[in-house]
Amino acid sequence: MSLFAKVKSSALIIPFILAIGSVACNRSAAREENGAVASGAELPPVAVTTTTAVAREVSSFIQATGSLVAEETSDVAPQISGQVVATLVNVGAFVRQGAVIARLDDRDARLRVEQARANLRQTEAAVRQAEARLGLRGGGGFNAETIPEVRAARANYEQALAELQLAETNEKRYRELVETGDVARNIYDQYRTQRDTARARANSAREQLEAAINAARQNNEAIRTAEAAVEGARAQLAIAQKALSDTVIRAPYSGYISNRPVAVGEYVTPASVIVTLLRTNPIKLQAQVPEAEAPFIRPGMSVSVEVEAFPQRRFAGRVVAVNPAIDPASRSAIVEAEIENGDNALRSGMFAKVRILRGQGQRVVLVPRAAVLRDQSTQSYRVFVVQGGVARLRVVQLGEEEGDMVQIISGVNDGEVVATSNLPQLYEGAKIRPVS
């Protein structure tokens, strides 16, 4: 921070009477010098360079202080219990999302995976056996008519129907012959008996066909049961594989390791902390803003942050949240902002000075820094305005520095000419000689 900026706030509270007293001293010195002139020793004009004060619109800022905290802080824990066999990170290390942080003993988990795979193969074989009993190929749809037992029963039934049809035809013909007296009754009785026998055989064949179809359907349900067993075995394998993958602890997001409390050989549980991981890009700023300024802050406003570790650098960010409540103790509101921190220069816990850019600006006067003189006795700042070839002393209030220029909050008006050299030789009423 520049010399002007460091003491700007103190200049605001210097009693004006001290500045007046200093001016009076200068006037007294001027009278003594005038006396010297009256006695015949006139002082020559002071050669100074000059420039014109200019006014322009500058951005208005809300100033506050706050602390930097990590965007995310996670105590990474294992999902299963086990013995730590490897720790692959140290405090301060940066890890990418998904990077391996630690490993647990996985021998039991591997055995459970092999057991689940064997069970899956067994259930798949049971499905193939059930399909083979029905004459189905793997993955084929069920059709009872394709089952050998069903086909044989249907053929038998169709044959019985054919025999029944022939017996019924013979019975009808001989019944008519009996009625006309062309054949004897005993011959007709034989054909009627053959019809009844064929009808009974057809009914029996139909029942056998239905029984074969029902048996095939039951066997098909056995396939469904076996397939359900396969799905259960696959689920068990997935659970075993997850348990195996859980023996490897990975980073949930990219960040820095701030704590690693475990070591190789320790037995950990899901309640144990393997590492503490901080997400620091972007890093979060929590600033306290006076309640009078809180209504003017909205999410999306630009933020500039300074920290003591990097006095010549400003970090940019934006407001993401404004707490609607005012702290009754400090009479301030908490404002949160996200600050870009790609190089990890900003660390969690740092104290920060904050400037929040407001929408409207203010008109200020700018003069060169060389035009401002600091009075050590009153800790105030002075500018000499040139009017009619004479220096006029002004006590001024400084604002922000902008390169070689400094803002004048009060004391100098737009368009006034100010001296920029030999300021220690000037005093109120001193004659000057402008030089280029």
Backbone torsions as a table, in degrees:
resi	resn	phi	psi	omega
1	MET	NA	140.9	-177.6
2	SER	-72.5	168.1	179.2
3	LEU	-60.6	-41.3	-178.1
4	PHE	-65.5	-42.2	-176.8
5	ALA	-67.7	-33.9	-177.3
6	LYS	-65.6	-34.0	-174.5
7	VAL	-110.4	10.2	-177.9
8	LYS	-58.0	-45.3	-176.9
9	SER	-66.1	-35.9	179.8
10	SER	-68.0	-31.0	179.0
11	ALA	-65.0	-26.1	-178.0
12	LEU	-71.5	-21.2	-174.0
13	ILE	-113.0	6.6	177.9
14	ILE	-70.3	127.8	179.9
15	PRO	-58.0	131.6	-176.7
16	PHE	-63.7	-25.3	-177.7
17	ILE	-63.4	-30.3	178.2
18	LEU	-66.8	-41.2	178.3
19	ALA	-63.3	-40.1	178.9
20	ILE	-62.7	-40.2	179.1
21	GLY	-63.2	-39.7	179.6
22	SER	-64.6	-40.3	177.9
23	VAL	-61.6	-40.3	-179.8
24	ALA	-62.7	-38.9	178.4
25	CYS	-61.8	-41.1	179.0
26	ASN	-64.0	-41.7	179.1
27	ARG	-63.7	-38.4	177.9
28	SER	-62.8	-42.0	178.1
29	ALA	-63.6	-36.7	179.3
30	ALA	-64.5	-39.0	-179.7
31	ARG	-65.4	-39.0	178.4
32	GLU	-63.6	-39.9	179.2
33	GLU	-67.1	-39.2	177.9
34	ASN	-62.7	-35.4	176.3
35	GLY	-63.0	-38.8	177.4
36	ALA	-64.5	-34.9	178.2
37	VAL	-66.6	-41.5	-179.3
38	ALA	-62.5	-29.3	-179.9
39	SER	-81.5	0.5	174.3
40	GLY	112.6	0.2	-179.4
41	ALA	-112.2	74.7	-178.2
42	GLU	-71.8	133.3	-178.7
43	LEU	-78.2	139.7	178.7
44	PRO	-74.8	156.3	176.4
45	PRO	-62.0	149.4	178.6
46	VAL	-87.1	126.6	179.2
47	ALA	-79.5	122.1	-179.5
48	VAL	-138.4	153.0	168.6
49	THR	-89.4	153.1	-176.7
50	THR	-133.6	162.0	173.5
51	THR	-151.6	167.8	-177.4
52	THR	-103.4	129.9	175.9
53	ALA	-68.9	136.2	-178.7
54	VAL	-120.6	147.5	178.9
55	ALA	-113.6	144.5	176.7
56	ARG	-157.2	166.4	180.0
57	GLU	-82.5	127.5	177.6
58	VAL	-123.3	159.1	-179.3
59	SER	-66.4	147.0	177.8
60	SER	-103.5	136.5	-176.1
61	PHE	-121.6	150.1	168.3
62	ILE	-102.5	121.7	-177.1
63	GLN	-100.1	141.2	-179.0
64	ALA	-156.5	176.1	175.8
65	THR	-127.2	157.3	-179.4
66	GLY	-168.0	-169.5	-178.9
67	SER	-129.4	151.6	176.6
68	LEU	-95.9	135.1	177.4
69	VAL	-133.3	156.2	179.8
70	ALA	-65.4	144.0	177.2
71	GLU	-61.4	-40.6	177.2
72	GLU	-139.0	139.4	174.8
73	THR	-130.0	120.4	-175.7
74	SER	-128.4	131.3	168.7
75	ASP	-90.3	100.3	-175.1
76	VAL	-75.9	124.9	-177.8
77	ALA	-124.5	154.5	176.3
78	PRO	-74.0	157.3	177.4
79	GLN	-91.3	-11.8	177.6
80	ILE	-133.5	165.9	176.2
81	SER	-88.1	151.9	178.9
82	GLY	170.0	175.9	-179.7
83	GLN	-95.1	133.2	179.3
84	VAL	-72.4	126.2	178.5
85	VAL	-111.1	-14.0	179.0
86	ALA	-159.9	138.0	170.7
87	THR	-121.3	121.2	-168.9
88	LEU	-105.5	4.0	180.0
89	VAL	-134.5	157.7	176.1
90	ASN	-123.5	166.4	178.3
91	VAL	-60.5	134.0	-179.5
92	GLY	94.8	-11.5	-178.0
93	ALA	-75.4	146.1	174.1
94	PHE	-97.0	131.8	-179.7
95	VAL	-124.9	144.8	175.7
96	ARG	-85.1	159.0	176.6
97	GLN	-59.4	129.5	-179.3
98	GLY	90.2	-6.7	179.6
99	ALA	-67.9	147.0	-178.6
100	VAL	-75.5	126.7	179.2
101	ILE	-98.2	-43.0	-178.4
102	ALA	-156.5	163.4	177.3
103	ARG	-129.1	143.6	174.7
104	LEU	-106.6	161.8	176.9
105	ASP	-61.2	123.8	-173.7
106	ASP	-113.5	13.9	-176.8
107	ARG	-63.9	-48.0	178.6
108	ASP	-61.6	-40.4	-179.6
109	ALA	-63.7	-38.6	179.1
110	ARG	-66.3	-40.1	177.7
111	LEU	-62.9	-40.3	178.7
112	ARG	-65.8	-33.7	176.6
113	VAL	-65.7	-44.6	178.6
114	GLU	-62.9	-39.9	178.0
115	GLN	-63.2	-43.2	179.7
116	ALA	-65.9	-36.2	177.7
117	ARG	-65.8	-41.7	178.2
118	ALA	-62.8	-41.0	178.3
119	ASN	-64.0	-38.2	178.4
120	LEU	-64.5	-44.1	178.2
121	ARG	-61.6	-36.7	179.6
122	GLN	-66.2	-44.4	179.8
123	THR	-68.2	-34.6	176.3
124	GLU	-65.2	-37.3	176.9
125	ALA	-64.9	-36.8	177.8
126	ALA	-63.2	-36.7	177.3
127	VAL	-64.9	-44.5	-179.6
128	ARG	-63.3	-37.7	177.5
129	GLN	-64.1	-43.5	179.4
130	ALA	-64.6	-37.6	177.7
131	GLU	-67.4	-37.8	-179.9
132	ALA	-65.0	-35.8	178.8
133	ARG	-63.1	-28.4	179.3
134	LEU	-96.0	-0.4	-179.1
135	GLY	74.9	22.3	-179.5
136	LEU	-95.5	149.8	171.7
137	ARG	-90.8	160.9	-177.1
138	GLY	-55.9	124.0	178.4
139	GLY	81.4	0.2	-179.3
140	GLY	-74.0	153.5	178.4
141	GLY	-78.0	156.5	-177.8
142	PHE	-83.0	132.6	174.1
143	ASN	-145.5	111.3	-174.8
144	ALA	-61.2	-29.5	-176.9
145	GLU	-68.3	-14.7	179.3
146	THR	-89.4	-6.2	-178.9
147	ILE	-77.1	131.8	-177.9
148	PRO	-56.0	-44.3	-179.7
149	GLU	-62.0	-38.5	179.2
150	VAL	-68.9	-41.0	179.2
151	ARG	-62.4	-41.6	179.4
152	ALA	-65.4	-42.9	179.9
153	ALA	-65.3	-37.4	179.2
154	ARG	-68.1	-39.0	178.5
155	ALA	-63.8	-41.9	178.5
156	ASN	-63.2	-39.7	179.8
157	TYR	-66.2	-42.1	179.7
158	GLU	-65.9	-37.3	176.7
159	GLN	-64.9	-42.3	178.7
160	ALA	-63.2	-36.3	176.9
161	LEU	-65.5	-39.3	179.1
162	ALA	-65.1	-43.4	178.0
163	GLU	-63.6	-38.7	178.3
164	LEU	-63.4	-42.0	-180.0
165	GLN	-62.6	-41.8	178.9
166	LEU	-66.3	-41.8	-180.0
167	ALA	-64.5	-39.5	179.0
168	GLU	-66.1	-37.7	178.6
169	THR	-64.9	-45.6	178.9
170	ASN	-62.9	-41.4	-179.4
171	GLU	-62.3	-40.0	-179.2
172	LYS	-67.2	-44.0	-177.9
173	ARG	-64.7	-45.3	-178.4
174	TYR	-72.3	-25.1	174.5
175	ARG	-65.3	-39.6	178.8
176	GLU	-68.7	-37.0	178.5
177	LEU	-67.2	-35.1	177.2
178	VAL	-64.5	-40.8	-178.1
179	GLU	-64.8	-31.6	179.6
180	THR	-89.1	-6.6	178.1
181	GLY	81.5	16.2	-178.9
182	ASP	-82.4	-25.4	178.2
183	VAL	-130.3	160.0	179.9
184	ALA	-78.2	157.0	-178.6
185	ARG	-64.1	-34.2	-176.1
186	ASN	-67.4	-31.4	177.1
187	ILE	-68.0	-42.5	177.6
188	TYR	-61.0	-39.8	-179.8
189	ASP	-60.3	-34.1	177.9
190	GLN	-64.3	-45.4	-179.3
191	TYR	-69.6	-31.8	176.2
192	ARG	-66.9	-39.3	177.6
193	THR	-63.8	-39.9	178.1
194	GLN	-63.1	-38.0	177.5
195	ARG	-63.7	-46.7	-179.6
196	ASP	-62.0	-39.7	178.9
197	THR	-64.4	-43.2	179.6
198	ALA	-64.1	-37.1	178.5
199	ARG	-65.1	-42.4	178.7
200	ALA	-64.8	-39.9	178.9
201	ARG	-65.0	-37.6	179.4
202	ALA	-66.1	-42.5	177.5
203	ASN	-61.1	-41.3	178.9
204	SER	-64.4	-41.1	179.7
205	ALA	-64.8	-36.9	178.2
206	ARG	-64.6	-42.4	178.9
207	GLU	-63.7	-38.2	178.0
208	GLN	-65.2	-38.7	177.9
209	LEU	-63.6	-45.9	179.3
210	GLU	-62.6	-38.1	178.5
211	ALA	-64.9	-39.9	179.1
212	ALA	-64.8	-41.0	178.4
213	ILE	-64.8	-43.3	178.7
214	ASN	-62.4	-40.0	178.4
215	ALA	-64.0	-39.8	178.3
216	ALA	-63.9	-40.8	178.2
217	ARG	-64.3	-38.3	177.2
218	GLN	-64.2	-40.5	177.0
219	ASN	-64.3	-35.5	177.0
220	ASN	-65.2	-38.9	175.3
221	GLU	-64.2	-32.7	175.8
222	ALA	-63.2	-34.8	176.0
223	ILE	-65.0	-43.0	178.8
224	ARG	-60.9	-41.1	178.4
225	THR	-63.4	-42.4	178.8
226	ALA	-64.8	-38.1	177.7
227	GLU	-65.8	-37.4	176.1
228	ALA	-63.3	-37.5	177.0
229	ALA	-63.9	-35.0	177.1
230	VAL	-64.1	-44.6	178.9
231	GLU	-60.8	-40.5	177.5
232	GLY	-64.0	-39.3	178.7
233	ALA	-66.3	-37.3	177.0
234	ARG	-65.2	-39.7	177.5
235	ALA	-63.2	-41.0	177.8
236	GLN	-63.9	-37.8	177.5
237	LEU	-65.6	-41.0	178.8
238	ALA	-62.8	-40.7	178.4
239	ILE	-63.1	-42.8	179.9
240	ALA	-65.8	-38.8	178.6
241	GLN	-67.5	-37.0	176.4
242	LYS	-64.7	-42.1	177.8
243	ALA	-60.3	-35.9	177.1
244	LEU	-68.0	-44.3	179.4
245	SER	-66.9	-27.4	179.7
246	ASP	-70.8	-12.0	175.8
247	THR	-73.3	-11.6	176.2
248	VAL	-105.6	116.0	-179.4
249	ILE	-92.9	124.7	-176.3
250	ARG	-117.9	158.7	179.3
251	ALA	-72.7	127.7	179.3
252	PRO	-71.6	-20.5	177.1
253	TYR	-159.5	169.1	178.7
254	SER	-74.4	137.2	-179.7
255	GLY	177.1	-170.0	-177.0
256	TYR	-109.8	143.4	177.5
257	ILE	-82.6	119.2	178.7
258	SER	-104.9	-13.7	-179.3
259	ASN	-159.6	139.6	175.7
260	ARG	-140.5	88.6	-171.5
261	PRO	-81.4	-6.7	-176.4
262	VAL	-105.7	161.1	178.3
263	ALA	-136.7	167.1	179.7
264	VAL	-60.4	135.9	179.1
265	GLY	100.1	-16.9	-179.7
266	GLU	-76.0	148.3	175.0
267	TYR	-96.5	125.1	-176.0
268	VAL	-119.0	158.9	177.9
269	THR	-128.0	172.9	176.5
270	PRO	-59.8	-13.2	176.8
271	ALA	-90.0	-5.7	-178.1
272	SER	-83.6	149.1	176.5
273	VAL	-99.5	120.2	177.2
274	ILE	-82.9	-52.0	176.1
275	VAL	-145.7	161.4	168.6
276	THR	-108.2	123.2	-173.5
277	LEU	-113.4	132.8	-179.5
278	LEU	-114.6	130.0	169.8
279	ARG	-94.1	115.2	-174.1
280	THR	-115.9	7.0	175.8
281	ASN	-135.9	108.4	-1.8
282	PRO	-74.5	159.0	176.3
283	ILE	-98.1	150.6	-175.1
284	LYS	-97.1	137.1	174.5
285	LEU	-109.2	131.0	173.3
286	GLN	-117.1	109.8	-174.7
287	ALA	-116.6	147.7	176.0
288	GLN	-97.9	119.4	-177.5
289	VAL	-112.3	133.7	178.0
290	PRO	-54.6	146.6	-175.7
291	GLU	-61.6	-26.2	178.9
292	ALA	-68.8	-26.5	-179.5
293	GLU	-94.9	-17.6	-174.4
294	ALA	-56.9	-40.4	-178.8
295	PRO	-63.3	-18.0	-176.3
296	PHE	-93.2	-1.0	-176.8
297	ILE	-101.9	131.9	-179.7
298	ARG	-135.1	152.3	175.1
299	PRO	-56.9	139.7	-178.8
300	GLY	102.5	-15.5	178.8
301	MET	-65.7	146.2	179.3
302	SER	-74.8	144.7	-178.1
303	VAL	-130.5	139.1	174.1
304	SER	-120.4	132.3	-173.6
305	VAL	-123.7	137.6	173.5
306	GLU	-123.9	141.3	176.4
307	VAL	-129.2	155.0	-177.1
308	GLU	-66.1	-26.7	-178.7
309	ALA	-67.3	-26.3	179.9
310	PHE	-132.2	75.8	-173.2
311	PRO	-65.4	-22.8	-177.9
312	GLN	-97.7	11.2	-174.4
313	ARG	-126.7	142.2	175.4
314	ARG	-119.9	136.2	-178.0
315	PHE	-107.5	134.3	-175.6
316	ALA	-98.5	150.9	177.4
317	GLY	-164.0	-166.6	179.6
318	ARG	-146.0	151.7	178.2
319	VAL	-72.1	132.8	178.7
320	VAL	-115.5	-20.8	-178.5
321	ALA	-158.7	146.9	175.7
322	VAL	-129.1	120.4	179.7
323	ASN	-65.7	125.7	-177.9
324	PRO	-72.4	-14.5	-178.2
325	ALA	-95.5	146.3	176.1
326	ILE	-101.4	131.7	177.9
327	ASP	-69.1	118.4	-177.3
328	PRO	-66.6	-21.2	-179.0
329	ALA	-79.6	-47.9	-176.7
330	SER	-97.6	-7.4	-177.1
331	ARG	54.0	45.0	-179.7
332	SER	-139.1	162.6	177.8
333	ALA	-113.1	147.5	178.2
334	ILE	-89.0	124.2	177.4
335	VAL	-113.1	130.9	177.9
336	GLU	-107.5	139.3	179.2
337	ALA	-138.0	152.5	174.5
338	GLU	-102.7	128.9	-177.7
339	ILE	-115.9	129.0	177.4
340	GLU	-64.2	131.4	-174.4
341	ASN	-144.4	52.1	-175.8
342	GLY	-63.2	-31.5	-179.2
343	ASP	-95.4	7.4	179.0
344	ASN	57.6	30.6	176.4
345	ALA	-69.3	-35.9	179.2
346	LEU	-86.6	135.6	-178.0
347	ARG	-118.9	150.5	178.2
348	SER	-61.6	133.5	180.0
349	GLY	98.8	-9.3	-179.9
350	MET	-67.3	144.3	172.5
351	PHE	-82.7	137.0	-175.0
352	ALA	-132.3	143.4	169.8
353	LYS	-99.6	131.9	-168.3
354	VAL	-121.2	139.9	170.1
355	ARG	-126.6	123.5	179.4
356	ILE	-106.7	121.5	-176.7
357	LEU	-73.9	121.5	176.5
358	ARG	-86.3	162.8	-176.8
359	GLY	-68.3	-43.5	-176.6
360	GLN	-93.8	152.9	179.4
361	GLY	-106.8	-176.4	177.4
362	GLN	-135.7	152.7	-177.9
363	ARG	-91.9	124.1	-179.5
364	VAL	-130.3	160.7	177.6
365	VAL	-99.1	137.3	-179.3
366	LEU	-116.2	133.6	173.6
367	VAL	-132.6	160.5	176.2
368	PRO	-64.5	151.5	176.7
369	ARG	-61.8	-28.4	-179.9
370	ALA	-66.8	-15.7	-179.1
371	ALA	-86.1	-3.3	-175.5
372	VAL	-107.9	130.4	178.9
373	LEU	-117.0	131.8	178.6
374	ARG	-93.2	128.3	176.6
375	ASP	-91.5	112.0	-176.8
376	GLN	-67.3	-31.8	-175.8
377	SER	-70.5	-35.9	-178.2
378	THR	-109.3	-3.2	-177.8
379	GLN	55.3	38.6	177.7
380	SER	-118.7	173.6	-179.0
381	TYR	-118.4	142.2	-175.2
382	ARG	-127.6	152.0	173.4
383	VAL	-135.7	139.4	176.9
384	PHE	-102.0	118.1	178.6
385	VAL	-95.6	133.3	-178.3
386	VAL	-91.5	119.3	178.1
387	GLN	-133.9	114.6	178.4
388	GLY	60.8	36.7	178.5
389	GLY	76.6	11.2	-178.2
390	VAL	-124.4	142.5	178.8
391	ALA	-83.7	130.0	176.5
392	ARG	-117.0	121.9	-175.7
393	LEU	-79.4	134.6	176.0
394	ARG	-127.5	131.5	170.3
395	VAL	-87.2	125.8	-171.3
396	VAL	-121.1	159.7	173.2
397	GLN	-110.6	124.5	-174.7
398	LEU	-89.5	152.9	173.0
399	GLY	-115.4	-141.8	-178.5
400	GLU	-78.6	154.3	172.7
401	GLU	-90.0	143.1	176.9
402	GLU	-132.9	89.2	-176.7
403	GLY	67.6	-121.9	179.0
404	ASP	-89.2	3.1	-178.9
405	MET	-109.4	157.5	177.8
406	VAL	-135.3	143.4	-179.8
407	GLN	-78.7	139.3	174.7
408	ILE	-110.9	108.4	-178.9
409	ILE	-70.6	-40.8	179.4
410	SER	-153.0	151.0	175.8
411	GLY	119.3	-27.4	-179.5
412	VAL	-133.0	139.1	-179.4
413	ASN	-101.7	160.4	178.7
414	ASP	-62.0	133.2	177.0
415	GLY	91.0	-10.4	178.6
416	GLU	-74.4	147.3	-179.1
417	VAL	-91.7	131.6	-178.4
418	VAL	-123.1	149.4	177.2
419	ALA	-78.8	143.3	-178.2
420	THR	-124.9	7.7	177.8
421	SER	-149.5	159.8	179.1
422	ASN	56.0	34.3	-178.2
423	LEU	-62.6	-36.9	179.9
424	PRO	-62.0	-21.5	-179.6
425	GLN	-87.0	-8.4	-176.4
426	LEU	-90.1	156.3	176.4
427	TYR	-153.8	170.0	-179.1
428	GLU	-60.7	120.5	178.1
429	GLY	89.9	0.4	-179.3
430	ALA	-66.9	139.3	175.6
431	LYS	-78.5	143.4	-177.7
432	ILE	-128.1	158.9	175.3
433	ARG	-127.0	103.0	-178.7
434	PRO	-62.7	136.3	174.8
435	VAL	-126.1	156.0	-179.3
436	SER	-85.8	NA	NA
